[in-house]
Amino acid sequence: MPPPLQLSDLAGRTPEQPISHFMKLALENPGLISLAAGFVDEASLPSADYREAIDHLLARPQTARAALQYGTTQGHPPLREKPLARLAAADGLTPQAMGLTSDDVVITAGSQQLLYLLAEALLDPGDIVITEAPSYFVYHATLAARGVRVLGVPMDDEGLSTEALEQVLQRIDREGVLGRLKLIYTVDYFQNPSGLTLSRRRRERLMQLVREYSRLNRIIVLEDAAYRELRFEGDDLPSLKSLDTENQYVVYTSTFSKPSAPGIKTGYGILPRDLMAGVLRLKGNHDFGSSNFGQYIIERLLETGAYDRHVVELQAVYREKAHAVLTALAEEFREWPEVRWTHPTGGMYVWLKFPPSIETGPESPLQRACLREGVLYIPGEFCHVRPEDEPLPTSEARLCYGVVALDQIREGVRRLGRAVKPLIRPAQRSSKRAAAV
Ligand SMILES: Cc1ncc(COP(=O)(O)O)c(C=O)c1O
């Protein structure tokens, strides 16, 4: 027997990502329709654009050598200009008016690396983080690894409830631990997992609260705008970053993964200056710079307009897919008003709520019935941090229409319906009906 291996505290605190189980299931069962994985639409991946960009780079010896060499920790300077210009344009402003320059931008290995670096730069065990409930579950594992206390704030059709947020802030203040609150995390456009978007009025209120409660230390808002460019209905809303006029409170992060190609795994963050310094020191330890070649490719796609053309195409793809899911759900559950779901106007996710008696967890009768029928969803409880004073919601599910082919969506939802309906108790149905009338 070899001597026992002693993992670090950090590795010991880091839970396994629950999604890996579902990825494995999908790979092992090719007949399954996966409404689980958060992968992007495959048929529209812009391979011809990537080939043009790579050919262009490699055909010019000087550019080829620069792209194939190491870059800088902060990222390729001409590329850093671009997300900034795009953010400002989306908010109807200029970088100057936002008080930002490309020195405030860091290019990362996907936005996931920025999320991780920020947790590393800000959080010590015992610190407090507020997230939306539900929220992006991959980040929960990062937060667990840091040993922090995570408090969830419920959401409704306007996104994170700022009324509930205020109550949480008051509670932390009463407990005398306001100084430990370091971070508020929001996926404020077409959230993963719920598809919900933070309303304009709540954006303003959130920033007011953050300023008001930053009495003991500055609370950072992590605005994860991974899906912002994938709006397929309605008008864009101002970023929280645009409401942070002195570049002090908000970290804006987004990615080229979802609007272009996850395989390029390139994202970025726009950060307050004092935070940038810490993040860059840590990134120096991680990788001293994300893939330089990838950054040159993205720069080329942005420059030629191929990137924007693709985003428009993708918006149409997801509009059609979202419509297919919502229509199928409406048809499938027409007679079942106790089953409810969100209506996203962008992104790739729909959030389902079943009556409390229908558990959706990984070993639940519903999950088993879905496997028999040949459809996969993500159990909602994966997307919640265990609440401190309430039970964990166990009757919710995330559906993703990203990677599933359009012509499989109706059948996937039909299979879900076949699995769910026998589990809804008749007594409960009629009493719910009576209550509704
Ligand atoms: C909300 C959210 N943030 C960040 C990421 C990370 O994406 P990437 O690292 O590919 O940029 C994802 C990926 O699914 C996501 O859903």
The ligand as an SDF file (V2000), in Angstrom:
LIG
                    3D

 16 16  0  0  0  0  0  0  0  0999 V2000
  -23.3130   32.1350  -16.4450 C   0  0  0  0  0  0  0  0  0  0  0  0
  -22.0310   31.6220  -17.0110 C   0  0  0  0  0  0  0  0  0  0  0  0
  -20.9020   32.2570  -16.7150 N   0  0  0  0  0  0  0  0  0  0  0  0
  -19.7160   31.8260  -17.1860 C   0  0  0  0  0  0  0  0  0  0  0  0
  -19.6230   30.7040  -17.9710 C   0  0  0  0  0  0  0  0  0  0  0  0
  -18.2640   30.2630  -18.4310 C   0  0  0  0  0  0  0  0  0  0  0  0
  -18.1080   30.2420  -19.8040 O   0  0  0  0  0  0  0  0  0  0  0  0
  -16.7120   30.3300  -20.5050 P   0  0  0  0  0  0  0  0  0  0  0  0
  -15.6500   30.0200  -19.5050 O   0  0  0  0  0  0  0  0  0  0  0  0
  -16.7500   29.3590  -21.6080 O   0  0  0  0  0  0  0  0  0  0  0  0
  -16.5600   31.7430  -20.9670 O   0  0  0  0  0  0  0  0  0  0  0  0
  -20.7900   29.9930  -18.3050 C   0  0  0  0  0  0  0  0  0  0  0  0
  -20.7340   28.7620  -19.0920 C   0  0  0  0  0  0  0  0  0  0  0  0
  -21.6590   28.0230  -19.2200 O   0  0  0  0  0  0  0  0  0  0  0  0
  -22.0240   30.4710  -17.8060 C   0  0  0  0  0  0  0  0  0  0  0  0
  -23.1790   29.8420  -18.0650 O   0  0  0  0  0  0  0  0  0  0  0  0
  1  2  1  0
  2  3  1  0
  2 15  2  0
  3  4  2  0
  4  5  1  0
  5  6  1  0
  5 12  2  0
  6  7  1  0
  7  8  1  0
  8  9  2  0
  8 10  1  0
  8 11  1  0
 12 13  1  0
 12 15  1  0
 13 14  2  0
 15 16  1  0
M  END
$$$$
